[in-house]
Structures are given as structure tokens and as C-alpha cells.
Amino acid sequence: MNIKYVFWDSDNTLVDTALHHWNKHFNVLQNGYGIVLDDIYKTRVYENNGGQNWDWMSAEIGLCEDKQVYLDKIDAWYLDNAAQIELRPGVAYALNSFKEHKIPQAVVSNGRRRSVMAALRAKNLDGYFEFILCKEDYEGRKPDPTPYLTAMRKMEKVKKTSINPKDCLVIEDDPLGVQAGNAAGMRTLHRKLHEEQSTSSHADFVAYAENDFRDILTKEFLRL
């Protein structure tokens, strides 16, 4: 399959950040506000960005803090502990293989720039990408296709060429991100975060285990 451009999600696709995002809220809430965050909220924390988590925590569990102050505190914890974040298995192989094949890569994340860049820089990944788009860089939020359409237009400017969406591969852990890539007319690979995670009906390819992920990339996109 002729893929000329790759657009990566960041959190839990490139870097395994789900636990790290949970820990930043857990530690800041407990140490700063005396609030113990129950494990029942783990999925909710993962599915929301920092601002959305502040919204429901303020309304439901007694967080009394200015929004920006709270975001600054969780960002500080996240940055201070970013070395703990790990690459997802197979990502180094994928990044280097696309680079060797001269396939331009970019990041398209729903996350805030401070936390996205902290993780990518901690693992020395930012140099692989033509650019990195975060929630501050576009209107809308996945599953809206706008993030990926914005990325495609930016790649056109960077490479000074027109791009067919079918020449683009989106790699996402979140079914909503897969849906966004599909709605933008791009090929999609659902790299599931957990083996039991439901498979997106919008995915052209699906993998969880590292071997399956590498096999799809090698057989479908990295053939000379």
C-alpha cells in the first residue's frame, strides 16, 4: 500500500502515558488538596484532557482551585517525572523504519502542548517529526476530522505539494482518534492500548501486540 505520510497520535500511541496522567492527578490532589482519587475514575481521567478533568473534579469531588493554577500544578508534576514514561513497544522500530524510507511523520494530539512535548522530549522523539500539533493548534476535537485535516494542510505547506488523504496513514490508540482519521479520508491503524479494548469499526488495520504491529507496518507500508 502506497503510504507517503504518517500522522501519529501521541499519548498511549507513541508513549505510554495513561498511568502517568493518572498519577499526576492522584499525587497533586492528595498532596495539595487532601483528596484521594478513587480508582473508579481511572478511565474517566484517561479519556479527558486536563481542563475537562478540572471541570468534573471541581463539580463532583470538591476540588476548589483556579483552573489554570491546577493545570500548572499537574503539568509541573508531569514534567518533573517525565523520565518515568516509556515508549510503547514497536514504536522505535516504526519511527526509524519510516525515517529510513523517507516517509514524513507528524504528531496530531488532543493533548495540551506542555504535556505532549514533555513526554516526547523526555524520550528524544521530537526530532522525528516535521511538526507537532496539539489541541491549541486547531478547532475541534477527535473524533472531529479537523485535527487531521489541519495536519494534512500543514504538511502540504511544509512539503510544498498537494496531498491525497489516501496517501496518509493515521496511527491511533483511541477509537475516537481512529474515527477522526477515517473521517478525514485517511488510512487508519488502530494500535489498541489494551488487548481487550474494543476494535474501532473505522480502522483499516488493527494491532495490539508488538509483533502484530511490526508485521502490519512491514507487510503493508514498508515494502520497497
N, CA and C atoms as a LAMMPS dump frame, in Angstrom:
ITEM: TIMESTEP
0
ITEM: NUMBER OF ATOMS
672
ITEM: BOX BOUNDS ff ff ff
-5.0000000000000000e+02 5.0000000000000000e+02
-5.0000000000000000e+02 5.0000000000000000e+02
-5.0000000000000000e+02 5.0000000000000000e+02
ITEM: ATOMS id mol type element x y z
1 1 1 N 0.856 -1.181 0
2 1 2 C 0 0 0
3 1 3 C 0.896 1.236 0
4 2 1 N 0.594 2.188 -0.856
5 2 2 C 1.444 3.349 -1.045
6 2 3 C 1.11 4.428 -0.013
7 3 1 N 1.852 4.466 1.062
8 3 2 C 1.67 5.481 2.094
9 3 3 C 2.842 6.457 2.017
10 4 1 N 2.524 7.745 1.909
11 4 2 C 3.557 8.759 1.743
12 4 3 C 3.751 9.637 2.975
13 5 1 N 2.775 9.615 3.893
14 5 2 C 2.843 10.456 5.09
15 5 3 C 2.239 9.683 6.26
16 6 1 N 2.798 9.903 7.446
17 6 2 C 2.297 9.233 8.647
18 6 3 C 1.969 10.283 9.698
19 7 1 N 0.756 10.18 10.253
20 7 2 C 0.322 11.054 11.333
21 7 3 C 0.077 10.204 12.585
22 8 1 N 0.84 10.5 13.616
23 8 2 C 0.773 9.768 14.874
24 8 3 C -0.05 10.532 15.914
25 9 1 N -0.886 9.835 16.654
26 9 2 C -1.326 10.344 17.931
27 9 3 C -0.129 10.231 18.883
28 10 1 N -0.183 10.945 20.008
29 10 2 C 0.94 10.903 20.946
30 10 3 C 0.66 10.026 22.16
31 11 1 N -0.212 10.489 23.054
32 11 2 C -0.457 9.769 24.308
33 11 3 C -0.996 8.367 24.053
34 12 1 N -0.268 7.382 24.577
35 12 2 C -0.656 5.971 24.518
36 12 3 C -0.597 5.365 23.121
37 13 1 N -0.059 6.126 22.17
38 13 2 C 0.241 5.597 20.845
39 13 3 C 1.752 5.579 20.661
40 14 1 N 2.378 6.737 20.793
41 14 2 C 3.839 6.802 20.792
42 14 3 C 4.412 6.465 22.167
43 15 1 N 3.866 7.122 23.179
44 15 2 C 4.359 6.972 24.553
45 15 3 C 3.236 6.469 25.446
46 16 1 N 3.597 5.624 26.384
47 16 2 C 2.612 5.005 27.281
48 16 3 C 2.384 5.938 28.461
49 17 1 N 1.397 6.822 28.334
50 17 2 C 1.221 7.893 29.317
51 17 3 C -0.03 7.757 30.18
52 18 1 N -0.861 6.748 29.966
53 18 2 C -2.116 6.648 30.706
54 18 3 C -1.866 6.662 32.221
55 19 1 N -0.951 5.827 32.687
56 19 2 C -0.663 5.763 34.117
57 19 3 C -0.047 7.074 34.603
58 20 1 N 0.78 7.685 33.775
59 20 2 C 1.44 8.935 34.167
60 20 3 C 0.419 10.064 34.342
61 21 1 N -0.576 10.126 33.444
62 21 2 C -1.615 11.14 33.586
63 21 3 C -2.436 10.895 34.858
64 22 1 N -2.728 9.64 35.131
65 22 2 C -3.452 9.321 36.359
66 22 3 C -2.626 9.729 37.588
67 23 1 N -1.354 9.395 37.574
68 23 2 C -0.507 9.678 38.725
69 23 3 C -0.364 11.17 38.991
70 24 1 N -0.341 11.984 37.94
71 24 2 C -0.185 13.424 38.178
72 24 3 C -1.416 13.969 38.912
73 25 1 N -2.603 13.523 38.512
74 25 2 C -3.808 13.966 39.21
75 25 3 C -3.847 13.396 40.627
76 26 1 N -3.549 12.109 40.751
77 26 2 C -3.621 11.454 42.057
78 26 3 C -2.692 12.138 43.059
79 27 1 N -1.462 12.368 42.649
80 27 2 C -0.482 12.943 43.567
81 27 3 C -0.774 14.403 43.891
82 28 1 N -1.146 15.192 42.896
83 28 2 C -1.433 16.606 43.151
84 28 3 C -2.672 16.753 44.023
85 29 1 N -3.716 15.975 43.734
86 29 2 C -4.931 16.06 44.544
87 29 3 C -4.679 15.632 45.993
88 30 1 N -3.95 14.545 46.163
89 30 2 C -3.706 14.038 47.515
90 30 3 C -2.782 14.964 48.307
91 31 1 N -1.673 15.368 47.705
92 31 2 C -0.671 16.134 48.439
93 31 3 C -1.023 17.612 48.551
94 32 1 N -1.79 18.12 47.575
95 32 2 C -2.098 19.537 47.59
96 32 3 C -3.452 19.9 48.145
97 33 1 N -4.402 18.932 48.091
98 33 2 C -5.777 19.269 48.454
99 33 3 C -6.427 18.251 49.386
100 34 1 N -5.689 17.212 49.739
101 34 2 C -6.235 16.202 50.637
102 34 3 C -7.345 15.374 50.051
103 35 1 N -7.376 15.277 48.708
104 35 2 C -8.403 14.5 48.013
105 35 3 C -7.769 13.214 47.494
106 36 1 N -8.314 12.075 47.888
107 36 2 C -7.819 10.786 47.39
108 36 3 C -8.697 10.356 46.216
109 37 1 N -8.107 10.303 45.046
110 37 2 C -8.829 9.984 43.825
111 37 3 C -9.047 8.48 43.738
112 38 1 N -10.3 8.057 43.691
113 38 2 C -10.641 6.638 43.67
114 38 3 C -10.312 6.018 42.319
115 39 1 N -9.908 4.747 42.337
116 39 2 C -9.563 4.036 41.103
117 39 3 C -10.72 3.975 40.105
118 40 1 N -11.956 4.14 40.567
119 40 2 C -13.09 4.076 39.653
120 40 3 C -13.038 5.193 38.613
121 41 1 N -12.22 6.214 38.85
122 41 2 C -12.138 7.346 37.936
123 41 3 C -11.025 7.2 36.895
124 42 1 N -10.298 6.094 36.902
125 42 2 C -9.139 5.98 36.018
126 42 3 C -9.498 6.143 34.541
127 43 1 N -10.526 5.464 34.088
128 43 2 C -10.91 5.577 32.679
129 43 3 C -11.345 6.996 32.346
130 44 1 N -12.076 7.611 33.254
131 44 2 C -12.544 8.974 33.036
132 44 3 C -11.369 9.945 32.923
133 45 1 N -10.394 9.81 33.787
134 45 2 C -9.215 10.665 33.736
135 45 3 C -8.483 10.48 32.419
136 46 1 N -8.325 9.243 31.989
137 46 2 C -7.621 8.957 30.745
138 46 3 C -8.349 9.543 29.537
139 47 1 N -9.665 9.482 29.519
140 47 2 C -10.433 9.905 28.349
141 47 3 C -10.565 11.418 28.233
142 48 1 N -10.267 12.162 29.303
143 48 2 C -10.387 13.616 29.287
144 48 3 C -9.019 14.291 29.299
145 49 1 N -8.975 15.524 28.778
146 49 2 C -7.755 16.303 28.919
147 49 3 C -7.748 17.006 30.273
148 50 1 N -6.685 17.758 30.568
149 50 2 C -6.548 18.37 31.881
150 50 3 C -7.683 19.304 32.239
151 51 1 N -8.073 20.141 31.282
152 51 2 C -9.158 21.077 31.543
153 51 3 C -10.479 20.394 31.805
154 52 1 N -10.766 19.344 31.045
155 52 2 C -12.007 18.596 31.251
156 52 3 C -12.005 17.886 32.595
157 53 1 N -10.842 17.374 32.993
158 53 2 C -10.764 16.742 34.311
159 53 3 C -10.977 17.767 35.426
160 54 1 N -10.411 18.967 35.281
161 54 2 C -10.658 20.016 36.275
162 54 3 C -12.15 20.32 36.373
163 55 1 N -12.852 20.335 35.233
164 55 2 C -14.286 20.643 35.235
165 55 3 C -15.059 19.685 36.126
166 56 1 N -14.88 18.369 35.893
167 56 2 C -15.699 17.422 36.662
168 56 3 C -15.18 17.252 38.096
169 57 1 N -13.885 17.382 38.296
170 57 2 C -13.362 17.294 39.658
171 57 3 C -13.858 18.455 40.517
172 58 1 N -13.96 19.631 39.922
173 58 2 C -14.48 20.791 40.645
174 58 3 C -15.956 20.622 40.976
175 59 1 N -16.688 20.016 40.056
176 59 2 C -18.131 19.873 40.24
177 59 3 C -18.502 18.697 41.139
178 60 1 N -17.643 17.646 41.172
179 60 2 C -18.078 16.389 41.774
180 60 3 C -17.285 15.912 42.987
181 61 1 N -16.01 16.26 43.104
182 61 2 C -15.224 15.681 44.202
183 61 3 C -14.595 16.745 45.099
184 62 1 N -15.034 17.984 44.97
185 62 2 C -14.633 19.011 45.923
186 62 3 C -13.322 19.709 45.658
187 63 1 N -12.829 19.688 44.42
188 63 2 C -11.612 20.427 44.095
189 63 3 C -11.926 21.922 44.061
190 64 1 N -11.296 22.676 44.938
191 64 2 C -11.501 24.131 44.996
192 64 3 C -10.181 24.805 44.629
193 65 1 N -10.011 25.06 43.349
194 65 2 C -8.78 25.676 42.868
195 65 3 C -9.047 26.347 41.528
196 66 1 N -8.384 27.439 41.278
197 66 2 C -8.442 28.079 39.967
198 66 3 C -7.975 27.094 38.893
199 67 1 N -8.653 27.095 37.781
200 67 2 C -8.36 26.121 36.728
201 67 3 C -6.91 26.186 36.269
202 68 1 N -6.418 27.382 35.959
203 68 2 C -5.055 27.49 35.441
204 68 3 C -4.03 27.118 36.489
205 69 1 N -4.302 27.443 37.739
206 69 2 C -3.383 27.059 38.817
207 69 3 C -3.296 25.54 38.914
208 70 1 N -4.441 24.871 38.834
209 70 2 C -4.432 23.411 38.913
210 70 3 C -3.699 22.805 37.714
211 71 1 N -3.967 23.329 36.529
212 71 2 C -3.283 22.812 35.34
213 71 3 C -1.775 23.018 35.443
214 72 1 N -1.362 24.147 35.981
215 72 2 C 0.071 24.39 36.157
216 72 3 C 0.68 23.369 37.123
217 73 1 N -0.06 23.016 38.168
218 73 2 C 0.456 22.068 39.16
219 73 3 C 0.587 20.66 38.58
220 74 1 N -0.433 20.22 37.835
221 74 2 C -0.318 18.874 37.268
222 74 3 C 0.739 18.828 36.166
223 75 1 N 0.886 19.933 35.435
224 75 2 C 1.936 19.989 34.42
225 75 3 C 3.319 19.925 35.062
226 76 1 N 3.482 20.624 36.177
227 76 2 C 4.776 20.611 36.858
228 76 3 C 5.12 19.2 37.329
229 77 1 N 4.137 18.482 37.905
230 77 2 C 4.376 17.108 38.339
231 77 3 C 4.729 16.242 37.138
232 78 1 N 3.981 16.422 36.051
233 78 2 C 4.195 15.633 34.84
234 78 3 C 5.61 15.834 34.305
235 79 1 N 6.058 17.088 34.221
236 79 2 C 7.397 17.379 33.723
237 79 3 C 8.474 16.848 34.65
238 80 1 N 8.281 17.038 35.943
239 80 2 C 9.289 16.597 36.909
240 80 3 C 9.493 15.087 36.879
241 81 1 N 8.472 14.354 36.463
242 81 2 C 8.531 12.889 36.485
243 81 3 C 8.474 12.269 35.08
244 82 1 N 8.723 13.088 34.062
245 82 2 C 8.573 12.616 32.677
246 82 3 C 9.524 11.479 32.322
247 83 1 N 10.64 11.386 33.014
248 83 2 C 11.596 10.307 32.721
249 83 3 C 10.993 8.923 32.96
250 84 1 N 9.909 8.855 33.721
251 84 2 C 9.269 7.571 34.004
252 84 3 C 8.477 7.032 32.808
253 85 1 N 8.158 7.891 31.857
254 85 2 C 7.326 7.494 30.714
255 85 3 C 8.116 6.574 29.789
256 86 1 N 7.45 5.558 29.256
257 86 2 C 8.092 4.609 28.354
258 86 3 C 7.481 4.683 26.954
259 87 1 N 8.296 4.354 25.957
260 87 2 C 7.764 4.175 24.601
261 87 3 C 6.875 2.946 24.566
262 88 1 N 5.849 2.977 23.734
263 88 2 C 5.101 1.747 23.508
264 88 3 C 5.947 0.792 22.687
265 89 1 N 5.836 -0.488 22.927
266 89 2 C 6.641 -1.466 22.194
267 89 3 C 6.427 -1.345 20.683
268 90 1 N 7.511 -1.373 19.941
269 90 2 C 7.447 -1.303 18.486
270 90 3 C 7.521 0.098 17.921
271 91 1 N 7.386 1.111 18.762
272 91 2 C 7.387 2.487 18.265
273 91 3 C 8.753 2.881 17.705
274 92 1 N 9.828 2.521 18.399
275 92 2 C 11.168 2.869 17.904
276 92 3 C 11.41 2.248 16.533
277 93 1 N 10.997 0.996 16.365
278 93 2 C 11.11 0.341 15.055
279 93 3 C 10.333 1.106 13.994
280 94 1 N 9.107 1.49 14.305
281 94 2 C 8.266 2.181 13.343
282 94 3 C 8.845 3.537 12.965
283 95 1 N 9.221 4.321 13.958
284 95 2 C 9.765 5.656 13.685
285 95 3 C 11.011 5.578 12.806
286 96 1 N 11.904 4.678 13.151
287 96 2 C 13.141 4.563 12.383
288 96 3 C 12.91 3.997 10.984
289 97 1 N 11.95 3.084 10.868
290 97 2 C 11.655 2.497 9.561
291 97 3 C 11.048 3.529 8.621
292 98 1 N 10.088 4.312 9.115
293 98 2 C 9.514 5.372 8.28
294 98 3 C 10.584 6.388 7.893
295 99 1 N 11.454 6.712 8.835
296 99 2 C 12.527 7.671 8.547
297 99 3 C 13.457 7.135 7.462
298 100 1 N 13.824 5.861 7.565
299 100 2 C 14.71 5.251 6.571
300 100 3 C 14.072 5.22 5.19
301 101 1 N 12.746 5.08 5.155
302 101 2 C 12.028 5.075 3.888
303 101 3 C 11.655 6.48 3.416
304 102 1 N 12.138 7.497 4.158
305 102 2 C 11.905 8.903 3.8
306 102 3 C 10.413 9.243 3.734
307 103 1 N 9.658 8.678 4.666
308 103 2 C 8.234 8.971 4.785
309 103 3 C 8.066 10.017 5.887
310 104 1 N 7.636 11.232 5.552
311 104 2 C 7.495 12.277 6.578
312 104 3 C 6.472 11.888 7.64
313 105 1 N 6.777 12.266 8.889
314 105 2 C 5.918 11.951 10.014
315 105 3 C 5.573 13.223 10.784
316 106 1 N 4.396 13.22 11.408
317 106 2 C 3.97 14.336 12.245
318 106 3 C 3.12 13.784 13.381
319 107 1 N 2.921 14.605 14.404
320 107 2 C 2.095 14.242 15.554
321 107 3 C 0.839 15.096 15.548
322 108 1 N -0.301 14.456 15.825
323 108 2 C -1.591 15.15 15.916
324 108 3 C -2.243 14.686 17.214
325 109 1 N -2.215 15.55 18.226
326 109 2 C -2.649 15.153 19.561
327 109 3 C -3.801 16.016 20.052
328 110 1 N -4.714 15.392 20.799
329 110 2 C -5.758 16.126 21.51
330 110 3 C -5.225 16.774 22.788
331 111 1 N -4.008 16.416 23.179
332 111 2 C -3.46 16.888 24.442
333 111 3 C -2.943 18.311 24.379
334 112 1 N -2.715 18.896 25.559
335 112 2 C -2.131 20.225 25.637
336 112 3 C -0.63 20.156 25.33
337 113 1 N -0.129 21.22 24.713
338 113 2 C 1.246 21.202 24.215
339 113 3 C 2.268 20.937 25.314
340 114 1 N 2.072 21.521 26.483
341 114 2 C 3.071 21.345 27.544
342 114 3 C 3.271 19.883 27.91
343 115 1 N 2.168 19.15 28.059
344 115 2 C 2.308 17.755 28.47
345 115 3 C 2.761 16.875 27.306
346 116 1 N 2.278 17.168 26.096
347 116 2 C 2.701 16.386 24.929
348 116 3 C 4.204 16.523 24.713
349 117 1 N 4.695 17.76 24.711
350 117 2 C 6.109 17.979 24.442
351 117 3 C 6.987 17.436 25.562
352 118 1 N 6.506 17.472 26.789
353 118 2 C 7.293 16.922 27.895
354 118 3 C 7.58 15.447 27.677
355 119 1 N 6.558 14.698 27.271
356 119 2 C 6.737 13.26 27.052
357 119 3 C 7.62 12.986 25.845
358 120 1 N 7.381 13.686 24.747
359 120 2 C 8.156 13.435 23.529
360 120 3 C 9.623 13.807 23.714
361 121 1 N 9.872 14.914 24.397
362 121 2 C 11.265 15.322 24.616
363 121 3 C 11.972 14.424 25.618
364 122 1 N 11.219 13.931 26.587
365 122 2 C 11.826 13.02 27.563
366 122 3 C 12.353 11.762 26.888
367 123 1 N 11.713 11.358 25.797
368 123 2 C 12.127 10.151 25.076
369 123 3 C 12.876 10.485 23.788
370 124 1 N 13.242 11.767 23.603
371 124 2 C 14.009 12.215 22.426
372 124 3 C 13.319 11.876 21.105
373 125 1 N 12.014 12.114 21.053
374 125 2 C 11.246 11.777 19.857
375 125 3 C 10.963 12.965 18.949
376 126 1 N 11.007 14.188 19.458
377 126 2 C 10.522 15.327 18.672
378 126 3 C 11.286 15.511 17.366
379 127 1 N 12.532 15.057 17.293
380 127 2 C 13.308 15.208 16.07
381 127 3 C 12.839 14.357 14.904
382 128 1 N 11.968 13.387 15.158
383 128 2 C 11.469 12.537 14.069
384 128 3 C 10.388 13.226 13.235
385 129 1 N 9.824 14.315 13.733
386 129 2 C 8.591 14.834 13.151
387 129 3 C 8.783 16.161 12.432
388 130 1 N 8.049 16.302 11.34
389 130 2 C 8.026 17.568 10.604
390 130 3 C 7.409 18.661 11.463
391 131 1 N 6.406 18.307 12.235
392 131 2 C 5.746 19.239 13.154
393 131 3 C 4.922 18.436 14.142
394 132 1 N 4.497 19.122 15.199
395 132 2 C 3.69 18.505 16.252
396 132 3 C 2.503 19.416 16.52
397 133 1 N 1.294 18.924 16.251
398 133 2 C 0.079 19.69 16.502
399 133 3 C -0.577 19.213 17.797
400 134 1 N -1.015 20.163 18.603
401 134 2 C -1.707 19.865 19.847
402 134 3 C -3.04 20.6 19.867
403 135 1 N -3.79 20.452 20.95
404 135 2 C -5.149 20.994 20.982
405 135 3 C -5.191 22.496 20.776
406 136 1 N -4.099 23.215 21.084
407 136 2 C -4.056 24.656 20.878
408 136 3 C -3.955 25.044 19.404
409 137 1 N -3.661 24.073 18.53
410 137 2 C -3.338 24.377 17.137
411 137 3 C -4.498 24.217 16.165
412 138 1 N -5.658 23.811 16.646
413 138 2 C -6.793 23.604 15.745
414 138 3 C -8.093 23.701 16.524
415 139 1 N -9.171 23.923 15.787
416 139 2 C -10.509 23.873 16.365
417 139 3 C -11.006 22.437 16.333
418 140 1 N -11.932 22.108 17.232
419 140 2 C -12.49 20.758 17.222
420 140 3 C -11.637 19.795 18.013
421 141 1 N -12.173 18.61 18.209
422 141 2 C -11.514 17.559 18.986
423 141 3 C -11.906 16.218 18.385
424 142 1 N -10.952 15.318 18.274
425 142 2 C -11.272 13.991 17.773
426 142 3 C -12.475 13.444 18.542
427 143 1 N -13.467 12.874 17.855
428 143 2 C -13.489 12.276 16.509
429 143 3 C -13.753 13.236 15.344
430 144 1 N -13.858 14.523 15.613
431 144 2 C -13.94 15.5 14.531
432 144 3 C -12.706 15.333 13.634
433 145 1 N -12.847 15.319 12.307
434 145 2 C -11.686 15.143 11.429
435 145 3 C -10.774 16.356 11.347
436 146 1 N -11.211 17.518 11.91
437 146 2 C -10.447 18.757 11.763
438 146 3 C -8.979 18.622 12.155
439 147 1 N -8.634 17.941 13.267
440 147 2 C -7.21 17.834 13.6
441 147 3 C -6.373 17.226 12.476
442 148 1 N -6.874 16.169 11.858
443 148 2 C -6.099 15.526 10.8
444 148 3 C -6.144 16.3 9.487
445 149 1 N -7.242 16.961 9.211
446 149 2 C -7.296 17.81 8.02
447 149 3 C -6.355 18.998 8.175
448 150 1 N -6.29 19.55 9.395
449 150 2 C -5.342 20.631 9.662
450 150 3 C -3.913 20.161 9.47
451 151 1 N -3.621 18.959 9.946
452 151 2 C -2.278 18.4 9.795
453 151 3 C -1.937 18.183 8.323
454 152 1 N -2.881 17.708 7.55
455 152 2 C -2.619 17.481 6.134
456 152 3 C -2.324 18.798 5.417
457 153 1 N -3.097 19.841 5.728
458 153 2 C -2.842 21.14 5.103
459 153 3 C -1.47 21.689 5.508
460 154 1 N -1.102 21.477 6.765
461 154 2 C 0.219 21.943 7.204
462 154 3 C 1.322 21.156 6.506
463 155 1 N 1.132 19.853 6.353
464 155 2 C 2.133 19.044 5.658
465 155 3 C 2.255 19.491 4.205
466 156 1 N 1.153 19.865 3.58
467 156 2 C 1.209 20.377 2.209
468 156 3 C 2.085 21.622 2.133
469 157 1 N 1.962 22.504 3.123
470 157 2 C 2.777 23.717 3.142
471 157 3 C 4.243 23.389 3.399
472 158 1 N 4.489 22.462 4.313
473 158 2 C 5.86 22.097 4.643
474 158 3 C 6.559 21.461 3.439
475 159 1 N 5.842 20.578 2.75
476 159 2 C 6.43 19.832 1.638
477 159 3 C 6.167 20.482 0.274
478 160 1 N 5.383 21.572 0.286
479 160 2 C 5.097 22.324 -0.94
480 160 3 C 4.53 21.427 -2.038
481 161 1 N 3.503 20.666 -1.646
482 161 2 C 2.847 19.763 -2.588
483 161 3 C 1.42 19.535 -2.143
484 162 1 N 0.577 19.063 -3.055
485 162 2 C -0.776 18.662 -2.677
486 162 3 C -0.738 17.207 -2.213
487 163 1 N -1.62 16.873 -1.285
488 163 2 C -1.613 15.54 -0.678
489 163 3 C -2.992 14.912 -0.822
490 164 1 N -3.02 13.663 -1.272
491 164 2 C -4.238 12.865 -1.295
492 164 3 C -4.399 12.216 0.083
493 165 1 N -5.544 12.399 0.741
494 165 2 C -5.718 11.783 2.064
495 165 3 C -5.45 10.285 2.086
496 166 1 N -5.72 9.609 0.974
497 166 2 C -5.499 8.161 0.924
498 166 3 C -4.021 7.802 0.981
499 167 1 N -3.147 8.787 0.786
500 167 2 C -1.71 8.544 0.897
501 167 3 C -1.206 8.722 2.326
502 168 1 N -2.128 8.994 3.245
503 168 2 C -1.764 9.262 4.639
504 168 3 C -2.187 8.107 5.544
505 169 1 N -1.329 7.775 6.49
506 169 2 C -1.644 6.762 7.494
507 169 3 C -1.762 7.43 8.856
508 170 1 N -2.861 7.177 9.544
509 170 2 C -3.076 7.632 10.912
510 170 3 C -2.863 6.449 11.852
511 171 1 N -2.056 6.632 12.892
512 171 2 C -1.834 5.594 13.898
513 171 3 C -2.365 6.121 15.22
514 172 1 N -3.326 5.425 15.804
515 172 2 C -4.07 5.893 16.982
516 172 3 C -4.353 4.746 17.941
517 173 1 N -4.308 5.051 19.241
518 173 2 C -4.75 4.068 20.226
519 173 3 C -6.23 4.218 20.55
520 174 1 N -6.781 5.414 20.378
521 174 2 C -8.142 5.735 20.802
522 174 3 C -9.109 5.564 19.634
523 175 1 N -10.184 4.788 19.813
524 175 2 C -11.17 4.651 18.732
525 175 3 C -11.688 5.984 18.21
526 176 1 N -11.788 7.005 19.066
527 176 2 C -12.237 8.316 18.595
528 176 3 C -11.21 8.936 17.644
529 177 1 N -9.942 8.706 17.903
530 177 2 C -8.905 9.177 17
531 177 3 C -8.916 8.437 15.674
532 178 1 N -9.155 7.124 15.75
533 178 2 C -9.28 6.328 14.522
534 178 3 C -10.447 6.847 13.689
535 179 1 N -11.542 7.135 14.346
536 179 2 C -12.712 7.671 13.656
537 179 3 C -12.391 9.01 12.997
538 180 1 N -11.625 9.852 13.686
539 180 2 C -11.243 11.149 13.125
540 180 3 C -10.401 10.973 11.858
541 181 1 N -9.426 10.062 11.901
542 181 2 C -8.597 9.818 10.736
543 181 3 C -9.397 9.28 9.566
544 182 1 N -10.316 8.357 9.867
545 182 2 C -11.179 7.8 8.827
546 182 3 C -12.057 8.884 8.21
547 183 1 N -12.612 9.757 9.05
548 183 2 C -13.472 10.827 8.552
549 183 3 C -12.699 11.822 7.693
550 184 1 N -11.377 11.921 7.936
551 184 2 C -10.533 12.79 7.112
552 184 3 C -10.135 12.131 5.801
553 185 1 N -10.559 10.876 5.601
554 185 2 C -10.276 10.164 4.356
555 185 3 C -8.948 9.445 4.334
556 186 1 N -8.326 9.277 5.508
557 186 2 C -7.012 8.664 5.584
558 186 3 C -7.085 7.19 5.966
559 187 1 N -6.009 6.456 5.698
560 187 2 C -5.893 5.08 6.17
561 187 3 C -5.677 5.107 7.677
562 188 1 N -6.172 4.108 8.363
563 188 2 C -6.085 4.126 9.818
564 188 3 C -5.594 2.795 10.366
565 189 1 N -4.713 2.901 11.366
566 189 2 C -4.219 1.733 12.082
567 189 3 C -4.563 1.933 13.554
568 190 1 N -5.4 1.055 14.078
569 190 2 C -5.784 1.12 15.484
570 190 3 C -4.786 0.308 16.295
571 191 1 N -3.881 0.992 16.968
572 191 2 C -2.917 0.331 17.873
573 191 3 C -3.551 0.318 19.26
574 192 1 N -4.246 -0.754 19.548
575 192 2 C -5.028 -0.816 20.783
576 192 3 C -4.137 -0.687 22.01
577 193 1 N -4.647 0.04 23.01
578 193 2 C -3.896 0.233 24.246
579 193 3 C -3.944 -1.014 25.117
580 194 1 N -5.062 -1.713 25.085
581 194 2 C -5.235 -2.949 25.843
582 194 3 C -5.775 -4.016 24.9
583 195 1 N -5.376 -5.249 25.12
584 195 2 C -5.799 -6.329 24.235
585 195 3 C -7.31 -6.469 24.217
586 196 1 N -7.961 -6.184 25.374
587 196 2 C -9.416 -6.34 25.459
588 196 3 C -10.167 -5.113 24.971
589 197 1 N -9.461 -4.065 24.588
590 197 2 C -10.124 -2.866 24.09
591 197 3 C -10.932 -3.178 22.833
592 198 1 N -12.115 -2.586 22.723
593 198 2 C -12.938 -2.802 21.531
594 198 3 C -12.217 -2.278 20.297
595 199 1 N -12.347 -3.009 19.21
596 199 2 C -11.724 -2.612 17.955
597 199 3 C -12.586 -1.579 17.247
598 200 1 N -11.969 -0.527 16.771
599 200 2 C -12.711 0.505 16.061
600 200 3 C -13.224 -0.026 14.731
601 201 1 N -14.483 0.238 14.458
602 201 2 C -15.063 -0.152 13.17
603 201 3 C -14.542 0.725 12.039
604 202 1 N -13.831 1.793 12.373
605 202 2 C -13.296 2.72 11.373
606 202 3 C -11.843 2.402 11.012
607 203 1 N -11.301 1.328 11.579
608 203 2 C -9.892 1.001 11.364
609 203 3 C -9.697 0.143 10.121
610 204 1 N -8.677 0.472 9.335
611 204 2 C -8.279 -0.385 8.217
612 204 3 C -7.39 -1.525 8.695
613 205 1 N -6.63 -1.266 9.768
614 205 2 C -5.748 -2.271 10.339
615 205 3 C -5.819 -2.165 11.86
616 206 1 N -5.629 -3.302 12.529
617 206 2 C -5.714 -3.34 13.985
618 206 3 C -4.566 -4.183 14.522
619 207 1 N -3.923 -3.682 15.592
620 207 2 C -2.873 -4.447 16.262
621 207 3 C -2.844 -4.064 17.723
622 208 1 N -2.447 -5.018 18.541
623 208 2 C -2.147 -4.72 19.943
624 208 3 C -0.706 -5.121 20.246
625 209 1 N -0.376 -6.38 20.058
626 209 2 C 0.958 -6.884 20.38
627 209 3 C 2.002 -6.266 19.451
628 210 1 N 3.228 -6.138 19.973
629 210 2 C 4.313 -5.536 19.195
630 210 3 C 4.558 -6.284 17.888
631 211 1 N 4.562 -7.599 17.934
632 211 2 C 4.825 -8.367 16.71
633 211 3 C 3.77 -8.104 15.649
634 212 1 N 2.515 -8.031 16.057
635 212 2 C 1.449 -7.76 15.094
636 212 3 C 1.594 -6.359 14.508
637 213 1 N 1.927 -5.395 15.349
638 213 2 C 2.127 -4.017 14.904
639 213 3 C 3.261 -3.944 13.88
640 214 1 N 4.382 -4.552 14.2
641 214 2 C 5.531 -4.533 13.287
642 214 3 C 5.21 -5.257 11.986
643 215 1 N 4.492 -6.38 12.067
644 215 2 C 4.151 -7.136 10.863
645 215 3 C 3.283 -6.318 9.914
646 216 1 N 2.301 -5.609 10.456
647 216 2 C 1.436 -4.773 9.611
648 216 3 C 2.266 -3.696 8.921
649 217 1 N 3.108 -3.014 9.68
650 217 2 C 3.921 -1.954 9.09
651 217 3 C 4.831 -2.502 7.998
652 218 1 N 5.473 -3.624 8.282
653 218 2 C 6.427 -4.191 7.333
654 218 3 C 5.738 -4.683 6.061
655 219 1 N 4.643 -5.401 6.213
656 219 2 C 3.965 -6.016 5.069
657 219 3 C 3.148 -5.024 4.262
658 220 1 N 2.569 -4.031 4.936
659 220 2 C 1.629 -3.153 4.247
660 220 3 C 2.225 -1.818 3.809
661 221 1 N 3.21 -1.299 4.564
662 221 2 C 3.633 0.081 4.319
663 221 3 C 5.12 0.267 4.081
664 222 1 N 5.933 -0.729 4.378
665 222 2 C 7.385 -0.524 4.3
666 222 3 C 8.029 -1.394 3.256
667 223 1 N 7.25 -1.92 2.354
668 223 2 C 7.818 -2.715 1.26
669 223 3 C 8.406 -1.779 0.208
670 224 1 N 9.587 -2.11 -0.261
671 224 2 C 10.23 -1.298 -1.292
672 224 3 C 9.559 -1.542 -2.642
